[in-house]
Amino acid sequence: MGALSLRRSIVLDPLEFKLSRAVYIRAMSGLGLNFSNDAKAAELAGDYCSSDPDQLWSLNWETVTIYMPPYTGNPNPRGLIIAVEGFTLRKLLGDGVVPDIVVTDFDYEPDNVMGFNGIVIGHAHGDNLDAYIKYAKHVSRLIPSVQVWPSNCSILIPGFTDGDRAVYLATYMGSRQIIVRGFNPDAQIKRSDEVKKTKLKLAEYFIGRASRLTNISISKY
């Protein structure tokens, strides 16, 4: 897989990235996550880039609707549509809604992302290298995202989970209104272990930080 010849990387708010990384590394300390391989993941991710990150600025970000697990139906989409994970992409397509963007780290029904014609922000980190290699090569419009300083053709978005990264992305792209559907930290999604519970707490915290910059409304379903 050859990366685009234009090997541009984008960093959205370096100071917020540094803060968010310090927060999530401290919060997840001792829970078994592999942050030591994040740099290796960032270096690898650019090799799978198949879509110029600059095209993100060509989209209309005025109003953005972000659907996260456990979104359950009745979509009522407004503006630009972002699906978080392959699970939510499947649900939206079943409801007749085609997202503009999918944000995923390929760990929740990733097969659904293969063949999707929109932009995929595919996140690479130290714990998903095998999944990234398996699925990223089958995505036709992939913009890699990373969680350390990027080296080529990728984007660094503050935050930690796919959901809060989607919110940060819309925020820094200039959205004046972000509608979040399906963010429910109390709902069991995929699993209910301490890692997942801590991730959801972090997502809630980071979405709260983004809400200082723009108007964000949240519904659990």
C-alpha positions in Angstrom: 0.0 0.0 0.0 1.6 3.3 -1.1 0.9 6.5 0.7 -0.2 9.6 -1.2 2.8 11.5 -2.7 1.6 14.6 -0.7 2.7 13.3 2.7 1.1 16.1 4.7 0.3 15.8 8.4 -2.1 17.9 10.4 -2.0 18.6 14.1 -5.2 20.1 15.6 -4.4 22.2 18.7 -1.0 20.9 19.9 -1.5 22.2 23.5 -4.9 20.4 23.8 -3.2 17.3 22.5 -0.5 17.4 25.1 -3.0 18.0 27.9 -5.3 15.2 26.7 -2.5 12.7 26.3 -1.2 13.5 29.8 -4.8 13.0 31.2 -5.5 9.7 29.5 -2.1 8.1 30.2 -2.5 8.9 33.9 -6.1 7.7 34.0 -5.3 4.5 32.2 -2.1 3.7 34.1 -2.0 0.1 35.3 -4.9 -1.0 33.0 -2.7 -2.8 30.5 -2.7 -0.5 27.5 0.4 -0.2 25.3 1.3 3.4 24.9 4.9 2.5 24.2 4.0 1.4 20.6 2.1 4.6 19.7 5.1 6.0 17.9 5.5 2.8 15.9 1.7 2.9 15.0 2.0 6.5 13.9 4.9 5.7 11.6 3.0 2.7 10.1 -0.3 4.5 9.7 0.9 7.0 7.0 1.8 4.1 4.7 -2.0 3.3 4.4 -3.1 6.9 3.7 -5.3 6.9 0.6 -7.0 10.3 0.9 -5.5 13.8 1.3 -6.2 15.1 4.9 -6.6 18.6 3.3 -9.9 17.6 1.8 -11.5 17.8 5.3 -11.5 21.6 4.9 -13.6 21.3 1.7 -16.6 19.9 3.7 -19.4 22.0 5.2 -18.9 21.7 9.0 -21.4 24.3 10.0 -23.7 21.7 11.6 -22.5 18.2 12.4 -24.4 15.2 13.7 -22.2 12.5 15.3 -23.7 9.1 15.9 -22.0 6.9 18.5 -22.7 3.5 19.9 -25.3 2.8 21.4 -27.3 4.7 18.8 -30.5 2.7 18.3 -32.5 4.4 15.5 -34.7 7.3 14.4 -31.7 9.2 13.0 -33.1 12.7 12.1 -29.7 13.7 10.5 -28.7 17.3 10.3 -25.7 18.7 8.4 -22.5 16.7 8.0 -22.9 13.1 9.3 -20.2 11.3 11.3 -20.5 7.6 12.3 -18.4 6.4 15.1 -17.2 2.8 14.5 -18.4 0.2 12.0 -21.3 -0.8 14.3 -22.9 2.7 14.0 -22.2 2.8 10.3 -24.2 -0.4 9.9 -27.1 1.0 12.0 -27.2 4.2 10.0 -27.1 2.5 6.6 -29.9 0.3 7.8 -31.9 3.5 8.5 -31.2 4.9 5.1 -28.5 7.4 6.2 -25.1 7.5 4.5 -22.5 9.2 6.7 -19.9 11.5 5.2 -17.2 10.3 7.6 -16.6 7.3 9.8 -14.2 7.6 12.8 -12.9 4.2 13.9 -10.0 2.3 15.3 -11.3 -0.9 13.7 -12.4 -2.6 16.9 -16.2 -2.6 16.7 -17.7 -4.4 13.6 -14.7 -3.2 11.4 -15.9 -5.4 8.5 -18.7 -2.8 7.9 -16.1 -0.1 7.1 -14.6 -2.0 4.2 -16.3 -0.9 1.0 -17.6 2.4 2.5 -17.2 5.2 0.0 -16.9 8.1 2.4 -13.9 9.3 4.3 -12.6 7.1 7.0 -10.6 8.6 9.9 -8.8 5.4 10.8 -7.0 5.6 14.2 -3.7 3.8 14.8 -2.4 3.2 18.3 -0.1 0.8 20.2 -2.8 -1.8 20.8 -4.4 -2.1 17.4 -1.5 -2.6 15.0 -2.7 -6.0 13.7 -6.2 -4.8 13.2 -5.0 -1.6 11.5 -2.9 -3.5 9.0 -5.8 -5.9 8.4 -8.5 -3.4 7.7 -6.8 -0.1 6.6 -5.7 -1.6 3.3 -9.3 -2.2 2.4 -10.4 1.4 2.9 -10.6 3.4 -0.3 -10.5 6.9 1.3 -8.5 6.5 4.5 -7.1 9.5 6.5 -5.0 7.9 9.3 -5.2 9.4 12.7 -2.6 8.9 15.4 -2.1 9.7 19.1 1.5 10.9 19.0 3.1 13.6 16.8 2.5 12.5 13.2 5.3 11.8 10.7 3.4 11.7 7.4 0.0 11.8 5.8 -2.1 11.6 9.0 -3.9 13.8 11.5 -3.5 14.2 15.2 -6.7 15.0 17.0 -6.9 15.6 20.7 -8.8 13.2 22.9 -8.7 9.4 23.4 -11.8 7.5 22.2 -13.3 7.5 18.8 -16.3 9.4 20.1 -14.5 12.3 21.7 -12.0 12.5 18.8 -15.0 12.9 16.4 -16.3 15.7 18.6 -12.9 17.4 18.7 -12.5 17.0 14.9 -15.9 18.8 14.3 -15.0 21.5 16.8 -11.7 22.3 15.3 -13.1 22.2 11.8 -15.3 25.1 12.8 -18.7 23.5 13.6 -21.1 26.0 15.2 -23.4 23.2 16.3 -22.6 19.6 17.1 -25.4 17.1 17.8 -24.2 14.0 19.5 -26.5 10.9 19.3 -25.9 7.8 21.3 -23.4 8.9 23.9 -24.3 7.1 27.1 -21.5 6.4 29.6 -23.8 4.2 31.6 -24.7 1.8 28.7 -22.7 -1.4 28.3 -21.0 -1.2 24.9 -18.9 -4.2 23.7 -17.8 -4.9 27.3 -18.1 -3.5 30.8 -14.6 -3.9 32.3 -12.6 -1.2 34.1 -10.8 -0.2 30.9 -14.1 0.5 29.1 -15.6 2.3 32.1 -12.5 4.6 32.3 -12.5 5.3 28.6 -16.1 6.4 28.8 -15.3 8.7 31.7 -12.4 10.2 29.7 -14.7 10.6 26.7 -17.2 12.5 28.8 -14.4 14.8 30.1 -13.0 15.5 26.7 -16.4 16.2 25.2 -17.0 18.6 28.0 -13.7 20.4 27.2 -14.8 20.7 23.5 -18.1 22.1 24.6 -16.3 25.3 25.9 -15.5 26.1 22.2 -18.8 25.4 20.5 -22.4 24.4 21.0 -22.8 20.7 21.7 -26.0 18.9 22.4 -26.0 15.3 23.6 -28.7 12.6 23.6 -28.2 9.1 24.9 -29.8 7.4 22.0 
